[in-house]
Amino acid sequence: MKALLRFRRGIERRWAERIRSLMQSHRQIVVAAEQALQRLVRDRALIPIPARVVNPRRFNRARSRD
């Protein structure tokens, strides 16, 4: 019984490490993307345009027919 518990805890520990690693990678990607966008905006390489807001319900319904 103790061996099974130890085995399970080992699996949980490895999953926790993977999740922490993925979260760290995600944060790094977000920071890099924000910095890149800030540079583009600062250099005036981007031209702001109005965006249309899409109703998520209509969008999902339209996709389900495909």
Secondary structure by P-SEA (a helix, b strand, c coil): caaaaaaaaaaaaaaaaaaaaaaaaaaaaaaaaaaaaaaaaaaccbbbbbbbbbcaaaaaaaaaac
